[in-house]
């Protein structure tokens, strides 16, 4: 998926890791014992896969917002949490990522963006090279 730039500043498609958590009241499904009163995770997976293959996003935040929209609107989740990671975004880290938390009432868009309830930028596995305890003067 195209979601911003890679570690060399190129706008090329790169792997995108998506974790989606949808929250809902399962009391109705427990009382009725009907499958139609539950969330179908296969439907969620296919909707997220379709979004990732059919869209090019200008940034990681736009990719995360699109995934969030899938969870809230297409899957009718009242509340969702989405984590998006780009493993090729940084040279000295395992991945750059963003985490979003939204509720369906926040899905009302303003200028194409959802209202921010909670968001967090993450750097996974940052590697910093350092030499400790070396005395170059040999005393």
Backbone bond lengths (Angstrom), bond angles and torsions (degrees), N, CA, C in turn:
res aa  C-N    CA-C-N  psi(-1)  N-CA   C-N-CA  omega(-1)  CA-C   N-CA-C  phi
1 X - - - 1.450 - - 1.517 109.17 -
2 X 1.289 116.23 144.53 1.463 121.90 173.13 1.525 107.88 -83.63
3 X 1.327 117.48 115.16 1.472 121.49 -179.97 1.518 108.65 -144.81
4 X 1.305 116.67 75.25 1.461 120.14 -178.51 1.514 111.00 85.92
5 X 1.334 116.25 -150.12 1.461 121.55 -175.99 1.520 110.18 -114.78
6 X 1.349 115.59 158.80 1.456 120.26 176.89 1.531 109.51 -86.83
7 X 1.329 117.70 -170.77 1.466 122.42 -175.96 1.524 112.88 -63.64
8 X 1.321 118.57 -19.44 1.461 122.12 -179.82 1.522 111.76 -101.56
9 X 1.318 117.29 9.22 1.459 121.38 177.27 1.514 114.69 79.54
10 X 1.334 117.07 15.50 1.463 120.84 -179.36 1.523 110.69 -93.46
11 X 1.309 116.40 141.16 1.469 121.98 175.73 1.518 109.01 -89.47
12 X 1.317 115.81 79.64 1.465 121.50 -179.77 1.527 108.74 -125.43
13 X 1.332 117.22 151.32 1.466 118.86 176.22 1.528 110.43 -59.80
14 X 1.311 116.07 143.36 1.457 121.31 -180.00 1.524 109.29 -147.07
15 X 1.333 116.28 162.78 1.469 118.35 179.29 1.523 111.10 -60.52
16 X 1.303 115.42 144.77 1.461 122.50 179.21 1.523 107.22 -131.42
17 X 1.323 117.07 121.69 1.461 121.40 178.06 1.524 108.16 -99.81
18 X 1.314 116.58 126.55 1.465 122.01 -177.45 1.525 109.23 -121.17
19 X 1.322 116.19 127.46 1.464 122.57 168.91 1.518 106.21 -115.51
20 X 1.303 117.29 126.31 1.466 121.48 -179.91 1.521 109.29 -125.96
21 X 1.317 115.26 129.38 1.460 122.19 177.09 1.523 106.93 -119.97
22 X 1.318 116.48 120.08 1.463 119.43 177.15 1.526 107.95 -112.33
23 X 1.315 114.75 137.37 1.456 121.45 -176.39 1.523 109.07 -115.82
24 X 1.307 115.72 141.24 1.456 120.19 178.30 1.524 109.67 -159.81
25 X 1.285 116.16 166.03 1.457 122.51 175.62 1.527 107.86 -81.01
26 X 1.320 117.12 119.31 1.463 120.86 -177.86 1.527 112.15 -97.95
27 X 1.328 116.87 8.97 1.470 120.37 -178.19 1.527 111.76 -60.47
28 X 1.329 116.55 -42.41 1.470 119.91 -178.75 1.529 110.88 -62.15
29 X 1.333 116.46 -43.21 1.466 119.97 178.90 1.527 110.53 -65.40
30 X 1.336 116.94 -37.37 1.456 120.24 178.55 1.517 112.84 -67.07
31 X 1.322 116.43 -36.42 1.465 120.41 -179.57 1.526 112.15 -75.36
32 X 1.331 116.19 -41.39 1.468 119.56 -175.40 1.524 112.89 -88.61
33 X 1.340 116.57 -25.79 1.465 122.54 -175.93 1.529 111.68 58.11
34 X 1.345 116.34 33.29 1.459 122.13 177.07 1.523 109.34 -106.87
35 X 1.304 115.94 134.12 1.462 121.58 -178.57 1.528 112.36 -63.47
36 X 1.331 117.95 -30.07 1.463 120.29 -178.51 1.530 112.45 -68.81
37 X 1.324 118.44 -11.74 1.462 121.66 177.90 1.531 112.16 -94.04
38 X 1.325 116.61 10.65 1.466 121.34 178.55 1.522 109.56 -115.52
39 X 1.331 115.83 172.99 1.466 120.49 173.05 1.521 108.45 -89.98
40 X 1.303 116.67 138.42 1.450 122.55 177.62 1.526 107.85 -97.27
41 X 1.331 116.56 108.85 1.458 120.07 -176.66 1.524 112.15 -69.44
42 X 1.328 117.26 -23.81 1.460 120.07 173.59 1.519 111.02 -64.66
43 X 1.335 116.00 -39.07 1.465 120.90 176.66 1.523 110.33 -64.32
44 X 1.326 116.91 -43.36 1.468 121.22 177.77 1.522 110.48 -60.91
45 X 1.330 117.14 -46.83 1.464 121.19 179.70 1.527 111.02 -58.99
46 X 1.321 117.03 -48.84 1.468 120.20 -178.51 1.525 111.68 -64.23
47 X 1.326 117.53 -37.36 1.467 120.48 179.09 1.528 110.82 -67.48
48 X 1.334 117.73 -41.21 1.471 120.59 177.70 1.526 111.03 -67.91
49 X 1.326 116.97 -40.12 1.463 120.95 177.74 1.528 110.61 -63.04
50 X 1.327 117.36 -42.12 1.464 121.56 178.30 1.529 110.30 -62.85
51 X 1.335 117.20 -44.21 1.461 120.52 178.06 1.529 110.46 -59.36
52 X 1.329 117.07 -45.53 1.467 120.93 -176.61 1.525 112.52 -66.78
53 X 1.324 118.06 -34.80 1.462 119.97 -178.12 1.522 113.11 -84.01
54 X 1.327 117.40 -26.13 1.465 120.19 -175.71 1.522 114.21 -95.95
55 X 1.320 118.98 -7.66 1.464 120.72 -173.99 1.518 112.09 -124.16
56 X 1.308 115.12 145.69 1.463 122.75 169.67 1.522 105.97 -114.18
57 X 1.319 116.55 126.19 1.462 121.06 -177.14 1.521 109.61 -109.47
58 X 1.320 115.91 145.88 1.462 120.43 -177.60 1.519 112.39 -77.95
59 X 1.328 117.74 -16.32 1.463 120.35 -179.83 1.522 109.77 -156.49
60 X 1.319 114.57 169.46 1.454 120.82 178.21 1.532 110.99 -64.30
61 X 1.325 117.76 -36.25 1.468 120.94 179.48 1.528 110.90 -64.69
62 X 1.340 116.99 -37.96 1.466 119.50 177.82 1.533 111.02 -67.10
63 X 1.326 116.96 -36.57 1.467 120.04 176.39 1.525 110.34 -64.82
64 X 1.332 116.83 -43.85 1.464 120.71 179.39 1.528 111.15 -65.21
65 X 1.332 117.02 -41.12 1.470 120.74 178.25 1.527 110.78 -62.93
66 X 1.327 117.28 -39.87 1.464 120.52 178.17 1.518 111.84 -64.67
67 X 1.332 116.42 -41.76 1.467 120.24 176.90 1.524 110.67 -64.15
68 X 1.326 116.12 -39.05 1.463 120.39 177.96 1.528 110.86 -63.20
69 X 1.325 116.24 -40.86 1.461 120.61 179.21 1.527 110.64 -62.16
70 X 1.326 116.83 -39.01 1.466 120.74 176.42 1.529 110.16 -59.98
71 X 1.329 116.50 -46.61 1.474 120.34 -178.63 1.521 112.23 -62.72
72 X 1.327 116.24 -45.13 1.461 119.96 -174.00 1.525 113.51 -79.62
73 X 1.332 117.00 -38.58 1.461 119.61 -173.38 1.526 113.08 -96.83
74 X 1.322 117.18 -50.72 1.465 118.84 -177.38 1.527 112.27 -74.54
75 X 1.323 116.66 -35.48 1.469 120.19 -178.48 1.523 112.53 -99.23
76 X 1.311 117.11 0.14 1.470 123.54 174.62 1.527 113.25 56.04
77 X 1.322 117.02 37.51 1.465 120.57 176.53 1.526 108.98 -80.50
78 X 1.316 118.42 133.93 1.461 119.61 178.35 1.529 112.72 -74.36
79 X 1.328 116.57 -18.15 1.458 121.45 -176.20 1.520 107.08 -155.46
80 X 1.337 118.16 139.07 1.464 120.36 -178.43 1.521 111.13 -147.68
81 X 1.315 113.64 157.83 1.463 122.62 175.83 1.528 106.06 -132.20
82 X 1.327 117.43 128.41 1.464 122.21 -177.69 1.525 109.11 -127.06
83 X 1.330 115.65 132.26 1.464 122.36 175.45 1.526 106.99 -119.91
84 X 1.323 116.98 124.65 1.464 122.77 178.75 1.526 107.62 -119.05
85 X 1.341 116.78 130.52 1.464 121.63 178.75 1.522 109.66 -126.51
86 X 1.325 115.21 138.35 1.465 122.14 174.31 1.529 107.50 -113.44
87 X 1.336 118.35 105.63 1.461 120.42 -175.76 1.529 114.68 -71.77
88 X 1.302 118.23 -12.72 1.470 120.38 179.47 1.524 112.65 -109.74
89 X 1.319 117.41 15.64 1.466 120.29 -175.60 1.525 113.09 -77.94
90 X 1.331 118.21 -28.87 1.465 122.02 -176.18 1.526 110.22 -130.21
91 X 1.329 116.58 141.46 1.462 120.56 -179.97 1.523 112.83 -72.75
92 X 1.318 118.21 -39.05 1.460 121.73 -173.40 1.526 113.13 -105.46
93 X 1.313 116.57 29.92 1.464 120.99 177.11 1.523 108.78 -149.37
94 X 1.317 114.84 158.33 1.466 119.46 179.02 1.523 111.93 -68.67
95 X 1.335 116.68 -34.90 1.468 120.21 -178.96 1.516 110.35 -169.93
96 X 1.319 114.66 157.11 1.464 121.94 166.96 1.514 105.40 -108.60
97 X 1.308 115.98 143.69 1.452 118.19 -177.56 1.506 112.67 -148.80
98 X 1.312 114.27 166.89 1.457 121.06 175.94 1.517 107.79 -138.05
99 X 1.318 115.26 141.00 1.460 122.03 177.95 1.520 108.76 -119.06
100 X 1.322 116.29 134.14 1.464 122.03 179.23 1.518 109.77 -126.82
101 X 1.318 115.75 144.89 1.460 122.78 173.43 1.517 106.70 -128.42
102 X 1.331 116.79 127.69 1.465 121.41 -178.85 1.524 109.72 -142.48
103 X 1.314 115.61 157.71 1.463 121.14 170.11 1.525 107.28 -115.59
104 X 1.316 116.45 162.37 1.466 120.56 -177.41 1.524 111.42 -60.89
105 X 1.320 117.95 -32.73 1.475 119.81 179.78 1.527 111.32 -67.81
106 X 1.339 117.25 -22.33 1.460 120.83 177.90 1.523 112.41 -86.14
107 X 1.329 117.23 -2.33 1.458 120.72 -175.94 1.521 112.90 -74.50
108 X 1.324 117.24 -7.15 1.471 119.49 175.19 1.523 107.64 -61.94
109 X 1.309 116.34 123.06 1.457 119.76 -174.16 1.515 112.33 -88.20
110 X 1.302 114.12 149.79 1.455 122.56 174.09 1.522 106.55 -129.00
111 X 1.328 117.20 113.26 1.463 122.17 -178.10 1.528 111.22 56.15
112 X 1.325 117.20 37.91 1.454 121.05 175.24 1.516 114.80 83.62
113 X 1.329 119.48 -2.23 1.463 121.90 179.98 1.524 109.20 -117.65
114 X 1.311 116.58 143.42 1.458 120.78 176.27 1.523 109.40 -73.42
115 X 1.308 115.58 155.55 1.455 120.48 174.81 1.525 108.57 -67.15
116 X 1.316 116.82 134.34 1.459 121.22 -177.56 1.519 110.60 -77.75
117 X 1.321 116.57 119.77 1.460 120.88 171.80 1.517 108.82 -97.66
118 X 1.326 116.70 -47.57 1.453 120.87 179.65 1.522 107.98 -159.64
119 X 1.308 117.02 131.77 1.452 121.53 176.89 1.516 110.03 -146.06
120 X 1.345 116.78 150.91 1.450 120.90 -178.73 1.526 109.36 -147.91
121 X 1.324 116.69 129.12 1.463 122.14 173.95 1.519 107.60 -89.84
122 X 1.334 116.89 136.45 1.465 120.92 -176.65 1.523 110.77 -130.49
123 X 1.325 115.29 146.38 1.459 122.37 169.78 1.520 105.71 -118.51
124 X 1.330 116.92 120.28 1.462 122.74 -176.25 1.525 109.97 -99.11
125 X 1.316 117.56 128.57 1.460 122.58 172.90 1.517 114.38 63.67
126 X 1.321 117.92 46.70 1.465 121.56 178.63 1.524 109.53 -65.44
127 X 1.327 116.50 129.93 1.461 122.85 178.08 1.525 108.71 -111.76
128 X 1.328 115.62 123.08 1.461 121.35 179.11 1.518 107.27 -120.08
129 X 1.326 117.02 120.41 1.457 121.63 178.66 1.520 109.41 -77.66
130 X 1.332 116.15 131.50 1.464 120.71 179.02 1.523 109.07 -150.63
131 X 1.317 116.28 145.17 1.460 122.56 174.56 1.521 106.25 -113.56
132 X 1.314 116.00 122.48 1.456 121.04 -177.53 1.525 110.31 -115.02
133 X 1.326 117.02 140.02 1.456 121.90 172.00 1.515 115.89 76.48
134 X 1.298 119.01 23.02 1.462 121.44 178.96 1.520 108.64 -100.67
135 X 1.322 116.08 126.40 1.453 121.55 177.80 1.525 107.76 -108.73
136 X 1.328 119.00 103.15 1.465 121.00 -175.91 1.531 113.74 -69.46
137 X 1.342 118.45 -11.51 1.463 119.61 -176.89 1.519 111.95 -92.67
138 X 1.308 119.09 -7.11 1.460 123.13 174.14 1.519 115.08 61.99
139 X 1.314 119.35 37.97 1.470 120.14 -178.76 1.495 113.37 -81.06
